[in-house]
Every structure is written in C-alpha cells, then in structure tokens.
Amino acid sequence: MDSEAAGQYIGAWAHMYKLQYLSDCSAVLMGHGTRDFASPFGLFGGANAKPNKFTLHRSSGQVEEIDCGSIFEYKAGDWKEQYIQSGGGFGNPYERETEKVRENVRDGLVSIDKARKVYGVVIDPATLEVNVEETEKLRKKLKDRSSVT
C-alpha cells in the first residue's frame, strides 16, 4: 500500500518479498539500485520512486540494512526482506482520474489518507465512494496553493 510514485499516471507499484534461509550460505549483493540516484525519477510533476531496500533479519533479532556491493553471510533461520521500487510518476497527481484513485483504494493499493493528501480525492471510508463535491473543492484548493509557489 502507498508504494507507488504518485502522478497523473503512476509507473507501477513497488513490491516486497521475504525469504527465509534454511541453511548457512554466503552472498554478495551487486547492482541492487539501493541509492537515490538509481531510482526512477518522476516527470512533469510526478513523484520520484523510493530506492530499493534490502534488509537482513537475523535469527538473533538483529536487523541489518545491506548496501549495494556488500558481502555477507546468511545463517540458518535468517530472513531477508527486499523492497523493489516502483516506477516514477508522470504528471500532476491532482490530475489523476478520481475513479482510478477510488479503484486503487478499493484494491488496497492506496490508503484513504494518501488519496486525500496526495491525489486530492475524498473517499468515504464506509462505502469507498468518491465524495465528488468535497473532491472538487479540495483539488481546487490544492491546485490554487501549488500555483502560488
């Protein structure tokens, strides 16, 4: 949820996967794109994607952020959590079709809070329907505010 780089058109949603190791082994993390400069950037008002992130959770409870080019060892019982970045957003998020935002909320991809704050779409939490009047007011207010800066 909320992993997309916002825009009128989103690049894609990020995803996360977790993998537990059953035996000891060595590993090298190469070309992982964990730095900001390696992430897709947004265009024409779209947001930049968050960079990839690789976290190693030791069976002892210790948590390590693993950076690109690292050499490390897995031990039996350790597990990794890997965040794979989204694409960059394209265009102003306030111009994303309200029905697409509603569908994204309904599908659990965008939170009601992000729909309101980032896309300017007011969604009723009980019905998951767009409040058209409030959305129009909010988008006008947000667009007016952004044109001043």
C-alpha positions in Angstrom: 0.0 0.0 0.0 1.1 3.5 -0.8 4.3 2.4 -2.6 3.6 4.0 -6.0 5.3 7.1 -7.0 2.4 9.5 -7.3 1.4 11.1 -10.6 -1.4 11.6 -13.0 -0.1 8.3 -14.3 1.9 6.0 -11.9 4.9 4.0 -13.1 3.9 0.9 -11.1 3.6 -0.2 -7.5 6.6 -1.3 -5.6 6.5 -4.8 -4.1 8.1 -6.6 -1.2 9.2 -10.1 -0.8 10.5 -12.1 2.1 12.7 -15.2 2.0 13.9 -17.3 4.9 17.1 -19.3 4.7 17.2 -22.9 5.9 20.9 -23.3 5.8 24.1 -21.2 6.1 25.4 -19.6 2.9 27.5 -16.6 1.6 26.2 -13.9 -0.6 27.2 -10.8 -2.5 24.7 -8.0 -3.2 25.6 -6.5 -6.6 23.8 -3.9 -8.7 20.9 -3.6 -6.4 19.9 0.0 -7.0 19.8 1.0 -3.3 20.9 4.5 -3.8 18.6 7.5 -4.6 20.4 8.2 -7.9 19.5 4.7 -9.1 15.7 5.2 -8.6 13.3 6.1 -11.4 12.5 9.8 -11.3 9.2 11.5 -11.8 8.4 13.7 -14.8 6.1 16.8 -15.2 5.1 16.9 -11.6 5.2 13.2 -10.9 7.0 11.9 -7.8 10.3 10.1 -7.7 10.3 6.4 -6.8 11.8 5.4 -3.4 15.0 3.4 -3.8 15.2 -0.3 -3.4 15.9 -1.5 0.1 17.4 -4.8 1.3 17.1 -5.7 5.0 18.5 -8.8 6.6 16.7 -10.0 9.7 19.0 -12.3 11.8 17.5 -15.2 13.8 19.1 -13.5 16.8 16.8 -10.5 16.3 19.5 -8.2 14.9 18.4 -6.2 11.8 20.9 -5.1 9.1 20.4 -2.8 6.1 22.5 -4.3 3.3 24.0 -1.9 0.8 24.9 -2.5 -2.8 28.3 -4.2 -3.2 28.2 -5.9 0.3 29.5 -9.3 1.0 27.6 -11.1 3.9 26.6 -14.4 5.1 23.2 -15.9 5.8 22.7 -18.2 8.7 20.0 -20.8 9.0 16.9 -19.1 10.3 17.8 -15.6 8.9 15.4 -14.0 6.5 15.7 -11.2 4.0 13.1 -8.5 3.2 13.5 -6.9 -0.2 11.6 -3.8 -1.2 11.6 -3.5 -5.0 11.0 0.1 -6.2 8.1 1.4 -8.2 8.4 3.4 -11.4 8.4 7.2 -11.4 5.2 9.1 -11.5 4.2 11.1 -14.6 2.1 14.3 -14.4 0.4 16.1 -11.5 -1.2 13.7 -9.1 -4.2 16.1 -8.7 -5.0 15.3 -12.3 -5.2 11.5 -11.8 -8.8 10.3 -12.7 -10.8 10.2 -9.5 -12.2 6.8 -10.5 -8.7 5.3 -10.8 -7.8 6.6 -7.3 -11.0 5.1 -6.0 -10.2 1.7 -7.6 -6.7 1.9 -6.2 -8.1 2.5 -2.7 -10.7 -0.3 -3.1 -7.9 -2.7 -4.2 -5.8 -1.8 -1.1 -3.0 -0.2 -3.2 -3.6 3.4 -2.0 -4.7 4.5 1.5 -7.7 6.8 2.0 -5.3 9.2 3.7 -2.9 9.3 0.6 -5.9 9.6 -1.7 -6.8 12.8 0.0 -3.4 14.3 0.7 -1.6 13.4 -2.5 -4.3 12.9 -5.1 -6.8 15.4 -3.7 -9.6 12.7 -3.8 -12.0 12.5 -0.8 -13.2 8.9 -0.3 -15.8 7.8 2.2 -14.2 5.0 4.4 -17.5 3.2 4.8 -18.6 3.0 1.2 -15.3 3.6 -0.6 -17.2 6.0 -2.9 -15.8 9.4 -4.0 -17.3 12.5 -2.5 -17.4 14.4 -5.7 -18.2 17.8 -4.2 -15.5 17.6 -1.5 -13.0 16.3 -4.0 -13.7 19.2 -6.4 -13.2 21.7 -3.5 -10.1 20.1 -2.3 -8.5 19.8 -5.7 -9.2 23.5 -6.5 -7.7 24.5 -3.1 -4.6 22.3 -3.7 -4.1 23.5 -7.3 -4.5 27.1 -6.2 -1.9 26.6 -3.5 0.6 24.9 -5.8 0.3 27.6 -8.5 1.3 30.3 -5.9 4.6 28.6 -5.1 
